[in-house]
């Protein structure tokens, strides 16, 4: 049966002549779009990851050879890998931070000296050209890296969220991806784009987590280690969760926040043991980055002064102002209002960015790749000109005062802002004055955030309003172009300007002189960021850890909740929007209550492609080459005249014997159970044990489907010839009752064919070679493609016994199971396929991820209402 991929991609309006005549339900199933709503529906060419354990014979052999010492050794190796992931993620963050500071320092030194000279000589156009030269060069290099690996574009958080939800995004955790991501983001940030390096750190950490424990890479084929551990999607998922958390910890110096981020936004499947490992990995990343940054920047190795790439510094009132408080109970009312406004602004940001993304999908992405580079250069050109002109024309020259950069705030800024020369910029202003707009634009984004958080009285309301508007529009335009780019820091900076503006207005027009401007800037940053990304628990802890101020916990939490509730009235978070734009079949946390009107039989796929326990190689190859399904039910037929077939073909005899032994085993278990309960076995199982086959009279006049389901004992034509299931089968052949015995994956079948696991018809199935668990997983995670294999050396008449390698006990549901139960089982257990089996052990359909997406369920619900 089909796995996640059915080979059907989105059909464009110009390529599909039948599109106008299709119903919404057909468009949903095909993964196309609604014309009236212009919504992108989940595509079917995304493959699911297999998080369920396959309890087959090779796996059981591993368990039998596993004792306590080996289990402890395995667990110890996992802890070592977790620590190594944290250290490597911290080193990646150190690499990005070091070169961003280096390139930014070089750029600002040249431009600042040029501006100071040209302000007097009147050659500011030359200064602008120098700034353009730096920015365009850096952005061009970042765009080239994305052309090498397209999945390196953006922040990577939507892709990692999809991966941890159980969807395989091609190339998302490859070594080439993390190289292009890390190098590209340092050029993007140094190039003056309104992007951050903190978001891509999450993606980088996830790639490190996925690749490091494998000790292999497709980019480094010659480097191979004999390391058979952790070769499964289940183990890789846990390491990716740890790596993503380490990325957050390295970015913000927030190990607890990173753990909660991985739990809230990332992993769909969690366990208690994973929590401790993820936290340990986050601590290792924070420790590594803190150790090296403190030593490199301050020469004080082991002082641990810089825990993350972004730190908000210490929030502290001036000692001279005794009326000042960080926040009071009265301020909570203003914080709630700011949360509402932040939610509205975030919804507007997401709406504009979604429209821009759709425009790019229609008009930029179909064109040659060079057009994407030109778009990135256009954004860089516009951003540079706006920054330069705004600083020169819109900035105000304000008098320097002792309160604007004195006391603890100056010390904090000097140690934390990482300025080039000074956080105060005097561009285009006479002596003893400074340019407040240039102070925000001509500093690294982290320095500008610290300016808004900790400087007092340095920005006018007009400057803050213009800065917020320009930053809002340009960052919205920038997010989505073909460069590695994060969204956390631009959102924080934009929100901090909004919060600082609110504080200035309250002080100037309401007379609330006692309020602390830094608190309002922090709350504004939280409100806007929460309105954009719609995160609550993890973002609260990240902001608290970044401020080192637990008293901010309540106002930050209230603000984020209000911002999320407000934004959710209008649209989804920015990451969910981009997931939907990609057409990824992401499963939400739970289904709507209305969906319980549907049952498993309403959403399952009844058109099955299956294999028999003993199948010829010719038939297996034909099945694999003519379908794109990722798993196949292993079945036998329900027939009454089996003794006639037992005398004939050896292949048919083996299949019937397997069915008999399966029935006898099940009947024996039932008999033991019934004897222990002092009762008798059911008549059905007793008759099966005695090999009495009941006969049924065919129904007289019923519908076609019912007749097919009741006609159980007609000989099945495909048992004799070596044919594979094909589209020419009749409806009767498709819906014939089949006893379900297990599931076998496409990768397992390909492995059996590659290694020649088969036996001839003149031999018994016991002569078939046996593969170990390590041999079955040797090619993980990239198994050979059936179309690339040379199978000419195999005899097509040979038979493959798949029963030792199938999963004989997968999770299954009844046709009458409610959708909410199906959804919870599928999502909680991390399933890839869910067979639907009736009361007598016959498989009637199968459910995959695409059958549980919101759009598919909505279409089935509409069909349900039409039927009623």
N, C-alpha and C positions, 0 to 999 in steps of 0.2 A: 504494500500500500504506500501511498505517497507520503513522503516525509514533508519537510517544510517547502521543498522546491518542487514545483510542477512545471517549471520551464516557461511559464506565462509571465511576460513582462507587461508594463504599461503600454497601451496602444495609443499612439498619437492621433489626433483628430484627422490629420491629413492622410494617414496611412491605412486607416481602417474604414472601409466603405459601409460596413454594417453597423457602425457605432451608434448612428442615430436611432436605429430600430431596436436597440437592446434595452432591456428593462433595467432599473436601478439594481435589482438583485444580481443580474448577470454582470453588470459592470463591477459590482462589489466582488463577486467571485473571481473575475478576471483580473482584478487589481487595477482598474482604470479610474477615471474621474467623473464626477457629476458635473455636467455643463452648468447647471443653474447655481450650484454651490461652489464650483471650481475647487473642490477638495480632492486631494491626492489620497487614494485608497491604498491599503497595504498591498505591496507587491508579493508575488509568490516565488520569486527567484532567490529569496533569502533562505539560507539553510539554518536549521536549528542546531544548537549544541546539545550533546547527549550527556545530561547530568545524572541519569539513572545508572545504577550498577547492573552490568550484565552477569547474572549468576549462572554462568555456564560451567561445563566440566573443567576447562583450563583454570577458571577462577577458583573453583572449589579445590583443585589440586594445590593452588597457592595457599589457600586457607589451611589445608591439612598440613602443609609444611611450615606453617607460621606458629611459632611458640611465643612465649612472653618476651624472651630476649630479642627475638627478631622484631617483634612489634615495637618494643622500646627503642631499638636501633632505628627503625623506620621513623618513629616520632621524633627522635633526636635529629635525624637528617632534615626533617621538615622544619624544625626550629632553626637549624643552621641556615637553611635556605631563606627563611623569613628574615633573619638578621641580615643576611647578605643582600636581600632585596632592599631593605631599609638603608643600608650603607650606600649601595650603588645609586639609589634614588637621591640621597643627599649629595652625592658627588655630581650627579647630573645637574642638580640645582645650583651647586657651587660653580660648575662650568658656565652655565647660562648667566648667572649673576656676575661673575668676574668679567666676562667679555661684554655684557651689556654696559657695565660701569666703564670699562675701558673705551669702548666705541663712543658712548655718550659723552664721556669726559673729553675725548679728542674733538668731537664735533662742537660741543659748547665752548671749549677754549678758543677754537679758531673763530667761531661765529661771534662770540662775545668781544674778543679783541677787535674784530673787524667792525662791529657795530659801534664800539666806543670811538674808533678812529673816524668812521664815516659819518657819525653824528655831527662832527665838527666840519668835515670836509664836504659833506653833502653827497656821498657816494653809497647811500643805503641800498641802491639796486645791486651793487656788487655783493653786499652782505647777504641779500636775499638769494642771489645766484649761488653763493657758497653753501648756504643752508640747503638749497634745492639739490645741489650736487651731492651732498652727503646723504640726504634722505632718499633721493631717487636711486642712488647706487645700492643702498642697504635694502630698500624694498624690492628692487629688481632681483637681487640675490635671493631674498626670501621667496619670491614668486617662482624662481627657477627651481628651487628645492621642492616646491609643491608640485611642479610639473613632473619631477622625478617620482614622487610618491603623493598622488592626489589626496589620499586619506589623511595626510599630515596637515591639511588646511583646517582652519578654525581652532577651537579650543580642545576638541577631542572628547569633551565630556559627553555629548550625545552618543558618540560611538561606543565609549566605554559603558555607558548606561545600557545600551542595547546588548553589548556582549554579556554583561552580568545578568541581564534579563533572560538570556538564553538564545540570542540571535548571533549568528556568525557573520560579522561584517568583514568582507575580504580585505586582507592586508592590515587590519587595525592593530595587531600586536606583533608586527614584524620588526626585525632589527633595523631595516632600512627606514621604517617609519619613525622610530625614535631618534635616529640620526638626523633625518630631515626636519623633524619637529624641533629638536633642541637647538640645532644650528639656525633653523629658519626663524624661530621666535626671537632669538637674540638680535637678528637683523631687523625683524619687524619692529621691535621695541626701540632699538637704536635708530631706526629710520624715522622716528617721530610720529608713527601712526598711533591713533588712540586705541591701543590694545595693551593687554597685560601679559606678563609671563607666568602668572600664577596658575591660570587655567590649564595651559599646556603641560604644566608640571604634573598634573593629575594623570594625563594621558601618558606622559613619559614614565611615571612610576608604574602604571598598569602594564606597559610594554616590558619593562624590566621584570616585573613579577611574572609575566607569561613566559618570557624567554630564558631567564637565568636558571630556573630549576630543570630545564630541558637539556641543557648543555649541548645544544645544536641550533643551527640557524640555516635557513635556505640561502642566505646571503654569504655564508661562510661554509660552503659545502665540504671543504677540505678538512675543517676542524671538526672532528668527531670524537666523542667520548662514550665509553660503554657505561652509560648511566641509565639503567632500566626503570628508575623510579618516576612516579608522578606523570606517567604517560596516559592521561585520561582528561577529558573535559572537566570532570568533577574536581580533580586536584588543581588543574590550571585555573579554574574559576576561583578557588580559594586564594591562590597566589595573586591573581589579578586584583581581587578585593583588597589584599594587603598592600599591593603596590599602589593602587589608587589612593588608599588612606595615607600611605607614606608621602605621596605627592602633595596632598593637602597639608600634611604636617610640615613638610619642607617649605611650602609656599608661605604659610602663615605662622609657623612656629606653634601649631595647635595639634598635638597628637591625639587628644581626646576628640577634638572636632573632626579630625580626619577619620577616626574610627566611626563616628556617628554619620559622617558623610557617606562612607562606604555602605553603611547599614541603611540609611534613609534613601539616598539617591541612586546607589549602585546596585548592591546585591538584592536579587529577588529571593534568594535562598540563604538562610543563615543558620548557624548552630552555635552552641555555647563555646565549644572548643575554638572556633574560629575567632571569636571576640578577643580572646587573650592574645592570640597570635597576631592579629591585625594591630592591636594596641602596641605590642612589642615592636612590630615593624615600624610603626609610626614614631615611636620613641627613638629607635635606631636612626631613622632619617633625620629627625630633629637634632639629635646629638651630633651626628656627623657634620651636618651643615653648620651648626653652631660652633663646633670646635674649629673648623677650618676658616670660617669667615672671621671669627674673633681673632684668630692668629694672624690671618693675612692683613686685615684692615687695621688692627690695633697693635699687632705684634705681641699680644698677650695670650699665648697659647694656654688653653685650659681655663680661660676666664668666663667663657660662655655668655657673651654680652649680646649676641645677635642670633636669636633662636630661629628666625625664619627670613624669607626673602622680603616679606612685608611685615612691619611691626608698627603699631600705632603710637608707641611711646607711652609715657606716664601722664595720666590726667590728674592735674593737681592745681588747686586754686593758688593764686598769689598770696603770699603771707601778709602783704600790706592790706589786702581786701578781706576784712574780717566778716563781711556780710555774704561773701561768696559761698555757694554750695554747689557741688557737682550736679545735683538735681534734687527737687523737692516733690512732695505729693501733688502740689498744684501743677507742676510741669507735666504730670502724666496726661492731663487733658490735652495739652499741646502736642504731646507725643502721639496720642491717638489720632488727632487731626493730621499730623504729619504722616502717619501710617496710611491714612486714607488717601492723601494726596500722592504719597509714594506709590501706592497701588495703582492709582489712575495714571500716573506718569509711566510706570512700568508697563501697564497695559497698552498705552500709546506707543511706547518704544517697541514692544513686541509686535504690535499691529503693523507699524511702519517697516520693521525689519522683515516681517513675513512677506509683505508685498514686494520688497526689494529682492528677497530670495526667490520668489516666484518669477519675477522679471528676469533675474539672472538665469534661472532654469530654462526659460523660454528663448531668451535672446542672446545670452553669453555662452552658456555651456555647450550648446550644439555647434558653435562656431569653432574654428581652429584654436588650439590651446594658447597661441600667442595673444588672442583677444583677452584672455584672463589676465595675462601679464600687463597688457595695456590698461586694463581696468584698475589694477592695483597701482600702477604708476599714476593714473589719473587721480585716484583717491589721495595718494601721497602728495601730488602736486597741489591739489586743492587744499589739503590740510596744512601744508607748509605755508602757502600764500595767506590763508586765513589767519594762522597763528602769527605770522610776521606783521601783517597789516593791522590785525586787531591790537597787538601789543603797541604798535606805533601810533595808531589813530584813536583807539577806544580806551586805552589805558589812562589812568589818572596818575599824575605826579603828586605824591603825598609826602608830607613832611616826616622825616624819621624822628621817632620819639623813643625815649628810653624804655617805655613800657612795651613797645612793640617787639623788642628782642632783648629782653633782660631776664636775669634770674634763671630759675630752673628750666624755663622754656627754651632759652638759648642753648643751654648745655644739652638739653634733650635733642634739640634740632641738630646741633653739631655732631652728636654721636649717632643719631638715628637717621637723619634725612639723606645722608650720603650725597651731599651737594657737590658740584664741581668746584666752585670756589666759595660761594656764599649763597644762602637761600634767598637773599634779598637782591633783586635785580634793578639796576638803575638805568636801564635802556631808555633812550630818548628823553631823559629827564635831566635837569640841571643839578648842580651839586647840592648835597644835603637833602635830596629827595630821592624817591624810588618809584618805580612803575609797578603798580599793583597787578595789572593784567599780565605784564611780562614776568612777574614773580611766579605766577601760576603756569604760564605757557612755556617759559624757558627754563623749566626745572624738570627733572625726572618726575614721573607721576607720583611715586612714593613720597618725594619731597614736597610736592604740592599738597598731597593729602595731609602731611604733618603740618604744613603751614596753616591749612584750614582748621585742623584740630587744635593747634596749640598757640598760634599767634593771636594777639588780641588787638583789635582795632586797626588792622592793616588793609582791609578791603571794603570798598564802598558798595552800597546796595546795587548801584548801576553796574559796576564791574562784575559783581557776583551774578547778576541777572544775565548779562551778556555772555559771560563765561559759561554759565549753565546751558543757555540756549545753543551756543556754538558747539559745546562738547556733546550735548544730547544728540544733535543732528549728525555731527561728523562721526561719533562712535557708532551710531545706528547704521550709517552708511558703510562704515568700515567692517563691521562684524558680518562675515560671510564672503568677503573677497578671498582670492586664492593666496593667502599667506597664513602661516600659523599665528593664531591670535586668541587671546583670552579676553574675558568680559568682566571678571571680578573687579580689577583695579579701575577700569574706566567707569564702571557703575558706582564704585565707592567714591571716586573723585567727583563725579557728577552729583551724587547724592549729598556729599559733604558740602559742596557749593550751595545746594538748595537748603540744607540745614543751617549753614552759616548765614544765609540770607534771611531766614526766619528769625534767627537770633538778633541780627542787626535791626530788623523791623520791630521786634518786640522791645528792644532797648530804645530805639529812636522815637517810636510813635505811641507805645503803651507805657513806657517808663519803667520797665522791669530791669533795673540796673543790676539786680542781684544774680541774674541767671548767668550760667557759665557757657560761653559761646562754643567751647569745644564739645560739650555734651550735645548740644543741638546739632553740631556738625556730624557727630557720630551717629545720632539718631536719624538724621537725614540720609546719611550713607546707608544705614541699615534699611530704612524705608524704601529707598529707590532700588537697592540691590534685591531686597525681598520682593518688590513688585515686579522685577524682571525675571528672577530665577525661581521664585515661589518656594524657597526652602525655609524650613522653620527650625527644627531641633538642631541640626548640624551647624547651620549658619549662626544661630544664637551662641553656641559654644565656641565657634571659631572667633567671633567678634569679642567674646569675653576673654578668651585666651590671648587674643592679640592686644587687648588693652590692659591685661593683668589687673582688672578691676571688677571684682565679683558683684559690687553694688550696682553695676550696670545691667545685671542679668534680667531683672524684672522689666525695666523700660525697653530693653532690646527685644525681649520675647513678646511683649505686648505689641510693639511696633511691627514686628515681622508677621505676627498673626493677623493684625488688621490689614497690613499691606497685601498679604496673600489672599485673604477673604475678599478684599476689594478687587484685586486684579482678576480673581477667578470668575467674577461676574461677567467679564468681557472676553477673556481668552486664556490659553494655557501659558505655562512658563516658557521661556525662550528655548530651553533645551528640548522640551516636549514638542514644541513647534517644529524645530529642525528635525527631530526624529520622524514626525509625521510627514514632513516634506520629502524625506528620503523614501517614504513608503515602507518603513520597517514595521513588521507586525509585532509591536511591543504590547505586552500584556500588562494591564493595570493591576492594582492591588486586589480589586474585587469587582464583581459585575453589578449592574443595576438590579434593583429588586424586581423590576418588570421582566427581566430575562428568565425568571423562574417559571414563566409560562411555557418555556421550551424544555424539551427533554433531550437526552443524548441522541435518541433516534432522529430528532429534528435537525441536528447540526452535523451528524457524522457523515463521512464519505462512504456510501455503500458500494461504490464501484471498486472492487478489490483486485489487486494483483498479488498473487501469492505463489509460494513454492511448496513442494511436498517434502516430507522428511528425507526421502531418497529421490534425487532428481538428476537427470542426465546433464552432462556438461553443456551439451548443445542447447538444451532448454534454458539453463541458467544464463549462458552468454546472451542468448536471444532476449531474455527478460531484462538483463542489465543494460543491453544496448538499445532497447526500444522504450525504456522508461527512464524517468529521472527520480524515481522514488528512492528514499534513503532507508527504508525498512520494508520488510515483507513478512506477512503472517505465514507461519508454517502450519499447514492444515492437512487433514485427511478427509475423505468423503464419507458420507453416510449412505451406505448401500445395503441392499438385502441379499443380493446374489454373490456374496464375496467368495464362496467356495469355488465357483467356476473360475474366478480370476486367480485364485491361489495356485491353480494348476498351470497357469500360463507364464506370462512374462515375469522374470526375476524382479524387475523394478517394481511392478505392481504388487508382487508378493511381499517385498520388503516393506512397502508402505502400509499394506493391510496388516502385516504382523506388528508393525509399530503401533498402529491404532488399537489392535487387540491388547497388546501388552499395556498400553496406556489405560485402557478401560478396565482391565483386570486389576491393575495397581490401584486405581481409584476405587474400584468396588471393594478390594481387600481392605483399604483404609476405612471405608464406610462400614464394612462388616465388623471390624475391630471396635470402631466407635459405638456401633449399635449394641454389640455384646457387652461393652463396658457399661452401657446405659440400660442393660437388660431389656432391649427391644430388638426388633427384627429389621434387617435392611429393607430399604425401599424396594418395591417390586421391580422398578426400572433397573436398579443395579443388580438385583438377584438374577433377573433374566439375562442381563449382559454377561454375568459370570457363567451362567449355564449355556451361553452362546445361543440363546433363543432370541431371534430377531422378530419383533412384533411387526405386523403388517397393518397397514391402514387402508381404508377404502378411499379412493380418490373422491374429492368433493364433486358434487354434481354441477352446480352453477355458482361459481364465485369469480371474483375479479382475477385478472391475469397474474398479478403478483402473488396472491394467495395460493393460486394453483402451483406456481413455481416453487413456493416455499414448502408446500405439502408433498410435492413429487420428489420424495427423498431417495428412492431406490433405483432410479433409472441409471444404467451404466453411463459414466461420464466419458465423453469421447476423447478428451485430451490425455487420458491415462495411457493409451496405446501409442500414438505417434509422438515424436520428439518435437513437439511444437511448443511455443511459448504462448501465454495469454495474449490475445491480440484484440484490436478494435473490431474485428469481424465477428466476435462472439455474439451470440444471440442474447436477448434479455434473460432467457431461461438459463443459459450457461453462466451468466454473470451472477445471478442470485441463487445459485444452487447451494443448499445447506452444506456447510463445511465445519468439521470439528476443529477447534482451535487448540494448538499445542504450544505455541510460543512465537517469538519474534526474532528475526535475524536481520542484522544491518547490512546495507550494501557494502560497506567497508569490509565486513567479515566475509561476505561471499567473494569479493575480489581477492582478498588475502588467500582464501582457500584455493582459488583458481591459479593465482600466481605461484603458489607453492606446490601445486599438483596434488592436492589432498583429494583422492578419489579411489575407487576400486572398480574392477571390471565385473561384468555380469556373471562371469564364471567363478568369481570369488565371493566370499562372504564380506559383509560390511566390516567385520572385525579386522580384515587385512588392510583397511584404509589407514594411512599414516596419521599420527596424532601430533598436533601442534601444541606447544606450551603457551601459557599466558603471555610471556615475554615475546614469543615469536608472533603472536597475533597482533601485538601492539608495536612491533618494531618499526613500522612505517608511519606511526602517529607523529604529527597530526595531518600529514599530507599523504593520504593513501593513493595508490596508482589509479588512474582513470581507465575504465574498461575499454575505452576507444583507443587508448595508447598501447595496449598490451598485445604482444604477439603470442597468440594461443595456438599457433599451428602445430606445436609439438604435442598438444593434448589431443587425445582421442575423444571426439564428440560423443561417442557411445558410452564412455565411462560414466560411472554414477558417483555422485557426491552425497555422502551422508551428513546432513547439516545438523542433526540433532545434538551432537556434543557441543556445538558452538552457538546454538541459539539460546535465547533467554527463555527458559521454560516457565517462568513465573513472573511475567510483567504485571504491572498494575492494569486492571481492567474494570469496566463499569457495565452496569445493566442498561439496556435500551431505555428503561423508564427512569433513569437517574436524572435529577433536576440539573439544569445548567450550572447553577451556583455550586453544587457539589462537584461536578465535573471540573469546573474552573479552579476551585480551591485545591483539588487533588493534583491537577495538572501543574499549577503554578507552584504550590508548596513543595512538591516532590521533584520539581525540575524535570518534568517529563518531555519527551520528544514525540512519542506516539502513545496513544491511549486506545487499545482495542475495546470494542463494544461487543460483549458476549452475552448471549441469551441464557435462559435457565438450564438448557440442556447442553451447554458447552459449545454452541455453534457461534462462530464469529459472523456478525451481521454488518459490521462497519468499523471504521477507525477514525479517531479524532486527532488532529494535529494542531499546531499553534494557529494556523490560519482559520481554523474552524472556531476559534475562541476570541478573535479580534473583535473589537467593538463594532466595526463596520459590518463584518459578516453576521454577527448576532442581530444587529439592527435589521439587516436584510431578511434574515430568517423570521424575525418577529413580524415584519410586515407581511411576509407570506403566511404566517400563522393567522394573522388577523383577516387576511383575504379569504383563507380557507373557512374560517368561522363565519 
